Amino acid sequence: MNSSKKFAALQQTWLWLAALLLLTACTPPPAEFRNTDLTGATFGRHLQLQSEDGKRRSLVDFRGKAVVVFFGYTTCPDICPTTLARYAEVWKELGGQAASVQLLFVTLDPERDNPARLGEYLRWFNPAFVGLIGSPEELKEATGEFRVFSARKEIGGGTGYVIDHSTGAYVFDPAGRLRLYVKDSAPVADIVADLRLLLAGR
């Protein structure tokens, strides 16, 4: 190979390396979430139920926002109100960014949680939270899709029964992809940090 051909080959190699370095510099590093990373999960893809205002709502309706999906019920004695109060604090910490996040509360107790009761309950925590309700068949499909455990347990007294259920929440990015699982004990600061990462396109 003569010197001119060697120089051309070397020049091509430099150009290729420069392009590779430029591509690497422009690609953001993987997000370091504080909660459980579910990126690439093949479950939790579909959710379509009735909101407390009577409209059929699905995950697609909230595309462009980060979405938090939490399953519970209004007469839950501990986990549900504690978790919703924690997310109310998250909304306060997010400030102006809270408008770009939506919480969906799916009731596991359609027998007692009619739309009016569901809406009134959520307003105690944050009027921006949206409640979803469905038939037993629809809820069975939703809990199966999200791998949520739910079991009715009869008890004495006026309450009649309680519902044992999974306690974590699922978080979708603005593109509608399931990204995170958040335990019910997650600190407010960790939830806020992860939501800000998702809103930043990470």
Residue pairs with C-beta under 8 A, 6 or more apart in sequence:
1 9
28 201
28 202
31 37
31 197
31 198
31 202
33 179
33 180
33 194
33 197
34 186
34 190
34 193
34 194
35 171
35 180
35 181
35 182
35 183
35 186
35 190
35 191
35 194
36 180
36 181
36 182
36 183
37 179
37 180
38 44
38 170
38 178
38 179
38 180
38 181
39 177
39 178
39 179
41 178
43 145
43 146
43 147
43 178
44 69
44 145
44 146
44 147
44 170
44 178
45 145
45 178
46 58
46 59
46 145
47 58
47 59
47 69
47 104
47 106
47 132
47 142
47 145
47 146
48 56
48 57
48 58
48 59
48 138
49 56
49 57
49 106
49 132
49 133
49 134
49 138
49 139
49 142
50 56
50 57
50 115
50 132
50 133
50 134
51 57
51 115
51 130
51 131
51 132
51 133
52 115
52 116
52 118
52 119
52 122
52 130
52 131
52 132
52 133
53 115
53 119
54 115
57 104
57 130
57 132
59 67
59 172
59 176
60 176
62 102
62 104
62 172
63 174
63 175
63 176
64 100
64 174
65 100
65 101
65 102
65 174
66 100
66 101
66 102
66 171
66 172
66 173
66 174
66 195
66 198
66 199
67 101
67 102
67 103
67 104
67 171
67 172
67 176
68 87
68 101
68 102
68 103
68 104
68 169
68 170
68 171
68 172
68 182
69 103
69 104
69 106
69 146
69 169
69 170
69 171
69 172
70 83
70 84
70 87
70 103
70 104
70 105
70 106
70 169
70 170
71 105
71 106
71 107
71 108
71 142
71 143
71 146
71 148
71 150
71 165
71 166
72 79
72 80
72 83
72 84
72 105
72 106
72 107
72 108
72 165
73 80
73 107
73 108
73 109
73 112
73 113
73 163
73 165
74 80
74 107
74 109
74 112
74 113
74 117
74 118
74 121
75 109
75 112
75 159
75 162
76 162
76 163
77 162
79 167
79 184
81 125
82 184
83 167
83 169
83 184
84 105
84 122
84 125
84 126
84 129
85 125
86 184
86 186
86 188
86 191
87 103
87 125
87 126
87 129
87 169
87 191
88 125
88 126
89 188
90 188
90 191
90 192
90 195
91 98
91 101
91 103
91 126
91 128
92 98
93 188
93 189
93 192
94 101
94 192
94 195
94 196
97 195
97 196
97 199
98 128
100 174
100 199
101 195
101 199
102 128
102 130
103 126
103 128
103 129
103 130
104 129
104 130
104 131
104 132
105 118
105 122
105 129
105 130
105 131
105 132
106 131
106 132
106 133
106 134
106 139
106 142
107 113
107 118
107 131
107 132
107 133
108 139
108 143
108 148
108 150
108 163
108 165
109 163
110 133
110 134
110 135
110 136
110 139
113 121
113 131
113 133
114 133
115 131
115 133
118 131
118 133
119 131
121 131
122 129
122 130
122 131
134 142
139 150
142 148
143 149
143 150
146 170
147 166
148 165
148 166
149 164
149 165
149 166
150 163
150 164
150 165
150 166
151 163
151 164
151 165
152 161
152 162
152 163
153 161
153 162
153 163
153 164
154 160
154 161
155 161
155 162
167 183
167 184
168 181
168 182
168 183
168 184
169 181
169 182
169 184
170 178
170 180
170 181
170 182
171 178
171 179
171 180
171 181
171 182
171 194
171 195
171 198
172 178
172 179
173 179
173 198
174 198
174 199
174 201
179 198
180 194
180 198
182 191
182 194
